[in-house]
Amino acid sequence: MKQFSTSCIGIFALLCVASAFAADTPYAGQQTRTIKALSDQEVTDYVEGRGMGSSKAAELNHYPGPAHVLADSSRLELSDRQRTRTQTVFDAMSAVAKRSGAAIVAKEAELDALYASGRAAPDAIKRLVTELSRLQAEFRYAHLSAHLAMRTILTPDQIAKYDEMRGYTATAPDASPPAEAAPAHQHMHH
């Protein structure tokens, strides 16, 4: 029994050391990326305009996303007019998100190149980071505003069904969609 206990303590100590080592090297392996700050999947997601969780504040608070609404249009029983309006919202969001996403990837590559070449300097870095922040905001706003627009297209019952289909109904008791869809900003900013 004592040997078993000693072995368990030894294994536990080894796991703690391994865990501490892993925590000290969270970027190990990422030095071989083309753009160090972005995985290949993130590059693809930005270029294709995917949301990447950028509109969780909307999605998880009863503001459906147009891509998911289109994918589940028959289950949501969309009318032809609702489907057309949803497609329009999606297309506008996608155009802005793809443009912003491609620009984010390009600016991240530029930032990476400055550091890789040893030419990183405060002014250039500040300019790039400021532009990246603006582009990130544009990208995120494209997605969030599309969710907002969906509240003017779907009925409260469709929103409730969407939440149920997406697994969002097991939340706080007061987390139901409002009786009337909230007015939304209809335009996508470019």
C-alpha positions in Angstrom: 0.0 0.0 0.0 2.9 2.4 0.9 4.5 1.7 -2.5 1.2 2.4 -4.3 0.9 5.7 -2.4 4.5 6.6 -3.2 4.0 5.8 -6.9 0.8 7.9 -7.0 2.7 10.9 -5.4 5.5 10.4 -8.0 3.1 10.3 -10.9 1.2 13.4 -9.6 4.5 15.3 -9.2 5.5 14.4 -12.8 2.1 15.6 -14.1 2.5 18.8 -12.2 6.0 19.4 -13.7 4.8 18.5 -17.2 1.8 20.9 -16.8 4.0 23.7 -15.6 6.4 23.2 -18.5 3.5 23.3 -21.0 2.2 26.5 -19.4 5.6 28.1 -19.8 5.8 27.2 -23.5 2.3 28.0 -24.8 3.6 29.1 -28.2 5.9 26.2 -28.9 5.5 25.1 -32.5 3.9 28.3 -33.6 7.2 29.8 -34.7 6.9 27.9 -37.9 3.6 29.5 -38.9 3.6 31.7 -42.0 2.0 34.5 -39.9 3.0 33.8 -36.3 -0.1 35.4 -34.7 -2.6 33.4 -36.8 -3.1 29.7 -37.3 -3.9 28.5 -40.8 -7.5 28.0 -39.7 -7.7 31.6 -38.5 -6.3 32.9 -41.8 -8.9 30.8 -43.7 -11.7 32.0 -41.5 -10.8 35.7 -41.8 -10.4 35.4 -45.6 -13.8 33.6 -45.9 -15.4 36.1 -43.6 -16.5 33.6 -40.9 -17.6 35.0 -37.6 -15.2 33.0 -35.4 -17.3 33.8 -32.3 -17.2 37.5 -32.9 -21.0 37.8 -32.5 -21.6 35.7 -29.4 -23.0 38.7 -27.6 -25.8 38.7 -30.2 -26.1 35.0 -30.8 -26.4 34.0 -27.2 -28.9 36.8 -26.4 -31.6 35.9 -28.9 -30.3 37.7 -32.0 -30.0 34.9 -34.6 -27.2 34.8 -37.2 -28.2 34.9 -40.9 -26.0 32.0 -42.0 -27.6 29.6 -39.4 -31.1 31.0 -40.2 -30.5 30.2 -43.9 -29.2 26.8 -43.1 -32.3 26.0 -41.1 -34.8 28.0 -43.2 -37.2 25.1 -43.7 -37.2 24.1 -40.0 -37.8 27.8 -39.1 -40.5 27.9 -41.7 -39.2 31.1 -43.4 -41.4 32.7 -45.9 -40.0 33.5 -49.3 -39.7 37.1 -48.3 -37.9 36.3 -45.1 -35.5 34.0 -46.9 -34.7 36.7 -49.5 -34.2 39.4 -46.8 -32.0 37.0 -44.8 -29.9 36.2 -47.9 -29.5 40.0 -48.5 -28.3 40.5 -44.9 -25.9 37.6 -45.2 -24.5 38.8 -48.5 -23.9 42.3 -47.2 -22.3 41.0 -44.0 -20.2 38.5 -45.9 -18.8 41.1 -48.3 -17.7 43.4 -45.5 -16.3 40.5 -43.4 -14.3 39.0 -46.3 -12.8 42.4 -47.2 -12.0 43.2 -43.5 -10.8 39.7 -42.9 -8.4 39.7 -45.9 -7.1 43.1 -44.7 -6.5 41.7 -41.2 -4.5 38.8 -42.6 -2.4 41.2 -44.7 -1.7 43.6 -41.8 -0.8 40.7 -39.5 1.6 39.5 -42.2 3.1 43.0 -42.4 3.5 43.1 -38.6 5.1 39.7 -38.6 7.5 40.7 -41.4 8.6 43.8 -39.5 9.6 41.7 -36.5 11.1 38.9 -38.6 13.3 41.3 -40.4 14.5 43.0 -37.2 13.0 46.4 -38.5 10.2 46.7 -35.9 10.0 50.3 -34.6 7.5 52.0 -32.4 5.9 54.2 -35.0 5.4 51.4 -37.6 4.1 49.0 -34.9 1.7 51.6 -33.5 0.4 52.4 -37.0 -0.2 48.7 -37.8 -1.8 47.9 -34.5 -4.1 50.9 -34.8 -5.1 49.7 -38.3 -5.6 46.2 -37.1 -7.9 47.4 -34.3 -10.0 49.4 -36.8 -10.2 46.3 -39.1 -11.1 44.0 -36.2 -13.9 46.4 -35.2 -15.2 46.6 -38.8 -15.1 42.8 -39.1 -16.9 42.3 -35.8 -19.5 45.0 -36.5 -20.4 43.4 -39.8 -21.3 40.2 -38.0 -23.0 41.8 -35.0 -25.1 44.2 -37.2 -26.2 41.2 -39.3 -27.5 39.5 -36.1 -29.3 42.8 -35.2 -31.0 42.9 -38.6 -32.3 39.4 -38.2 -34.5 40.6 -35.4 -36.5 42.7 -37.9 -36.9 39.7 -40.2 -37.9 36.8 -37.9 -40.9 36.6 -35.7 -40.6 36.1 -31.9 -41.7 32.5 -32.4 -39.0 31.9 -35.0 -36.4 33.4 -32.7 -37.5 31.1 -29.9 -37.4 28.1 -32.2 -33.9 29.2 -33.4 -32.7 29.4 -29.8 -34.1 25.9 -29.1 -32.6 24.4 -32.3 -29.2 25.9 -31.4 -29.4 24.6 -27.8 -29.7 28.0 -26.1 -32.9 27.3 -24.2 -31.3 25.8 -21.0 -30.4 29.3 -19.7 -31.7 31.6 -17.0 -35.5 31.7 -16.5 -35.7 35.3 -17.7 -33.7 34.6 -20.9 -36.6 34.3 -23.3 -36.8 36.5 -26.4 -38.9 39.6 -26.0 -42.5 39.6 -27.1 -41.7 41.9 -30.0 -38.6 41.8 -32.2 -36.5 44.9 -31.5 -36.0 47.4 -34.2 -32.6 47.1 -35.9 -30.2 49.1 -37.9 -30.9 48.0 -41.5 -27.6 49.0 -43.1 -24.3 47.3 -43.3 -21.5 49.8 -42.9 -18.7 49.5 -45.4 
